[in-house]
Amino acid sequence: MNYNQSCAAKGTQHGGRHRHLQIRSMQRAAVNIYKTATSYELLVFAPGRIRENFKIDVLGSELTISYTPPEGFPRPEWVRREYSRGGFVRTFTLEDFMDAKNIQAKYADGVLQVSLPLIPGKESAKQEIPIS
């Protein structure tokens, strides 16, 4: 994926050659995405969060991952702060070759892993464009 905070970013590599997921917001939780033979895997780096406070929704072709801290969440007076344990919302656009009905997620060791299975045979073939 090509990450770009100034505009909606698309693609699996720089240049946006494959436009599989579109990043809509970049707030407080870094996300890495990789592709396997059968799925796209989103790794949401969210240490110190509580599993039950994550929410994952699909509405149409949009996948939204959010986190809301519990009531009474302590807010210390930080001496140094390099990451946040607060709430966030990340929204991604799903392609039609992703099986939204079979998305799975697990949270372990501070990483929320969301698995987006591919529909076999539905992904478009790679097309190389000649340069003249």
JOLINQUI-V597203 format. One record per backbone hydrogen bond with DSSP energy under -1.0 kcal/mol. CO is the residue of the C=O (numbers start at 1). NH is the residue of the N-H. E is the energy in kcal/mol with one decimal. If there is no record, write none. Layout:
co nh e
CO NH E
CO NH E
//
This chain:
co nh e
9 23 -1.9
11 2 -1.3
13 16 -2.2
22 93 -1.3
30 45 -2.9
32 43 -3.3
34 41 -3.3
38 118 -2.8
39 36 -3.3
40 116 -3.3
41 34 -2.1
42 114 -2.7
43 32 -2.2
44 112 -2.7
46 49 -1.0
50 53 -2.2
51 54 -1.6
53 68 -1.7
55 66 -2.8
57 64 -2.9
59 62 -2.0
61 94 -4.0
62 59 -2.4
63 92 -3.1
64 57 -2.5
65 90 -2.9
66 55 -2.5
67 88 -1.5
70 73 -1.3
76 78 -1.1
88 67 -2.3
90 65 -3.2
91 24 -2.6
92 63 -3.2
95 98 -1.7
97 119 -3.0
98 100 -1.4
99 102 -1.6
104 115 -3.2
106 113 -3.2
108 111 -1.9
110 46 -2.6
111 108 -2.2
112 44 -3.1
113 106 -2.0
114 42 -3.0
115 104 -1.7
116 40 -2.3
117 99 -3.4
119 122 -2.1
//
